[in-house]
Amino acid sequence: MKTEYLLNREVDNVLAALTQRNALIMRVALHTGLRVGDILALKTEQLAPRFWVTEGKTGKRRQVGLPEPLLSDIRKQAGEVWAFPGRRPEKPHTRQAVWKDVKRAARALRLPQNVGPHSARKVYAVELLQRYGDIERVRRALNHSGLAVTLIYAMADKQLQSKQKRRRAAAGRRMV
């Protein structure tokens, strides 16, 4: 099942319900559009206002930037090797730990949509499209090869609104 878009108020609520480390990881995802696995693969030595990331899924390189307050928060908790160290410092924090925490937060908030760490990538895409109105720019920022997948991401807010309308209409029919 695919993860879905989160409204801004839902993003804030989910972030507040996460552990401090996982909230920081999700803030990086929301700011950069990086996949969680790529964030967890960041090494402490890479941390700078602008740096290059090679995406694990695609092998493509991408330059990302972090604002100073976010960068400072990451550096405060970074280990010697990993920007987000795991329980054992020689290994990074795991995608599964982030996923489990996001799922727990979404359940606690009783969110109707399927929420996961990848939802942050959709929020990032929607915000970019709203800010610049340029789907090609969103495609490049997400490092997608084709426009079709980018459109799914960048229009995720419209898809969620449509799904919510259908749910309300179905609920209304059941009451009649």
C-alpha positions as CSV (number, residue, x, y, z in Angstrom):
1,M,0.0,0.0,0.0
2,K,1.4,3.4,-1.0
3,T,1.9,6.1,1.6
4,E,-0.2,9.2,1.3
5,Y,0.1,13.0,1.7
6,L,-0.2,14.8,5.0
7,L,-1.8,18.2,5.5
8,N,0.4,20.8,7.2
9,R,-1.4,20.5,10.5
10,E,-1.0,16.7,10.3
11,V,2.7,17.0,9.6
12,D,3.1,19.2,12.7
13,N,1.2,16.7,14.9
14,V,3.1,13.7,13.6
15,L,6.4,15.5,14.2
16,A,5.3,16.3,17.8
17,A,4.4,12.7,18.4
18,L,7.8,11.2,17.2
19,T,10.9,10.6,19.2
20,Q,13.3,13.5,19.1
21,R,15.7,11.8,16.7
22,N,13.0,10.5,14.3
23,A,11.4,13.9,14.3
24,L,14.7,15.4,13.2
25,I,15.1,12.8,10.5
26,M,11.6,13.6,9.2
27,R,12.4,17.3,9.3
28,V,15.4,16.7,7.0
29,A,13.1,14.6,4.7
30,L,10.5,17.4,4.6
31,H,13.2,20.0,3.9
32,T,15.2,18.0,1.3
33,G,12.8,15.5,-0.2
34,L,15.4,12.8,0.4
35,R,14.3,9.2,1.1
36,V,14.8,8.2,4.7
37,G,17.4,5.6,3.8
38,D,19.5,8.3,2.1
39,I,19.2,10.6,5.2
40,L,20.3,7.7,7.5
41,A,23.3,7.1,5.2
42,L,24.6,10.6,5.8
43,K,28.0,10.6,7.4
44,T,28.9,13.3,10.0
45,E,31.8,14.5,7.8
46,Q,29.3,15.3,5.0
47,L,27.3,17.8,7.1
48,A,27.5,21.2,5.6
49,P,25.1,23.9,4.4
50,R,25.3,22.3,0.9
51,F,26.5,18.8,0.1
52,W,26.2,16.0,-2.4
53,V,24.2,12.8,-1.8
54,T,24.2,9.6,-4.0
55,E,20.7,8.2,-3.8
56,G,20.6,4.6,-2.7
57,K,17.6,3.6,-4.8
58,T,18.7,5.2,-8.1
59,G,22.4,5.7,-7.7
60,K,21.9,9.3,-8.9
61,R,23.8,12.2,-7.4
62,R,22.0,15.2,-6.0
63,Q,23.0,18.3,-4.2
64,V,21.0,19.3,-1.1
65,G,21.1,22.2,1.3
66,L,20.2,22.5,4.9
67,P,19.4,25.7,6.8
68,E,21.7,26.5,9.7
69,P,19.2,25.8,12.5
70,L,18.4,22.3,11.1
71,L,22.1,21.6,10.4
72,S,22.9,22.7,14.0
73,D,20.3,20.3,15.4
74,I,21.8,17.4,13.4
75,R,25.3,18.2,14.5
76,K,24.3,18.2,18.1
77,Q,23.2,14.6,18.0
78,A,25.5,13.3,15.3
79,G,28.0,10.5,16.1
80,E,31.7,10.3,15.1
81,V,30.8,8.5,11.9
82,W,27.0,8.7,11.3
83,A,24.9,11.8,11.3
84,F,22.2,9.7,12.8
85,P,23.9,6.9,14.8
86,G,22.1,3.8,15.8
87,R,22.1,2.0,19.1
88,R,25.6,0.8,18.3
89,P,27.6,3.9,17.2
90,E,29.3,2.0,14.3
91,K,26.0,1.6,12.6
92,P,23.4,4.2,11.5
93,H,19.9,4.5,12.9
94,T,17.6,2.1,10.9
95,R,14.8,2.9,8.4
96,Q,12.6,0.4,10.3
97,A,12.9,2.3,13.5
98,V,11.8,5.5,11.8
99,W,9.0,3.7,9.9
100,K,7.7,2.1,13.2
101,D,7.7,5.4,15.0
102,V,5.9,7.3,12.2
103,K,3.3,4.5,12.0
104,R,2.8,4.6,15.8
105,A,2.4,8.4,15.7
106,A,-0.2,8.2,12.8
107,R,-2.2,5.6,14.7
108,A,-2.1,7.6,17.9
109,L,-3.4,10.6,16.0
110,R,-6.0,8.4,14.3
111,L,-5.1,9.6,10.8
112,P,-7.2,8.0,8.2
113,Q,-4.6,7.9,5.5
114,N,-1.6,5.5,5.2
115,V,1.3,7.5,6.6
116,G,4.9,6.5,6.5
117,P,8.3,8.3,6.2
118,H,7.8,8.5,2.5
119,S,4.8,10.8,3.0
120,A,7.4,13.5,3.7
121,R,8.6,13.2,0.1
122,K,5.1,13.9,-1.1
123,V,4.7,16.9,1.2
124,Y,8.0,18.2,-0.2
125,A,6.8,17.8,-3.8
126,V,3.5,19.5,-3.2
127,E,5.1,22.4,-1.5
128,L,7.7,22.8,-4.3
129,L,4.9,22.8,-6.9
130,Q,2.9,25.4,-4.9
131,R,5.9,27.6,-4.4
132,Y,7.3,27.6,-8.0
133,G,4.4,26.3,-10.2
134,D,7.0,24.4,-12.2
135,I,6.5,20.6,-12.4
136,E,9.9,20.2,-14.2
137,R,11.6,21.8,-11.3
138,V,9.8,19.4,-8.9
139,R,10.9,16.5,-11.1
140,R,14.6,17.6,-11.0
141,A,14.4,18.2,-7.2
142,L,13.1,14.6,-6.7
143,N,15.6,13.2,-9.2
144,H,12.8,11.4,-11.1
145,S,13.5,10.2,-14.6
146,G,10.0,10.8,-15.9
147,L,7.2,13.2,-15.3
148,A,4.5,10.7,-14.5
149,V,5.7,9.7,-11.0
150,T,6.5,13.4,-10.3
151,L,2.9,14.3,-11.1
152,I,1.6,11.7,-8.6
153,Y,3.8,13.1,-5.9
154,A,3.2,16.8,-6.7
155,M,-0.6,16.3,-6.9
156,A,-0.8,14.2,-3.8
157,D,-2.8,17.0,-2.0
158,K,-5.4,16.9,-4.7
159,Q,-5.6,13.1,-4.5
160,L,-6.1,13.2,-0.7
161,Q,-8.8,15.8,-1.0
162,S,-10.6,13.7,-3.6
163,K,-10.3,10.6,-1.4
164,Q,-11.7,12.5,1.6
165,K,-14.7,13.7,-0.4
166,R,-15.4,10.2,-1.5
167,R,-15.2,9.0,2.2
168,R,-17.6,11.7,3.3
169,A,-20.0,11.0,0.5
170,A,-20.0,7.2,1.3
171,A,-20.5,8.0,5.1
172,G,-23.4,10.2,4.2
173,R,-25.0,7.5,2.0
174,R,-24.7,5.0,4.9
175,M,-26.6,7.4,7.3
176,V,-29.5,7.7,4.9
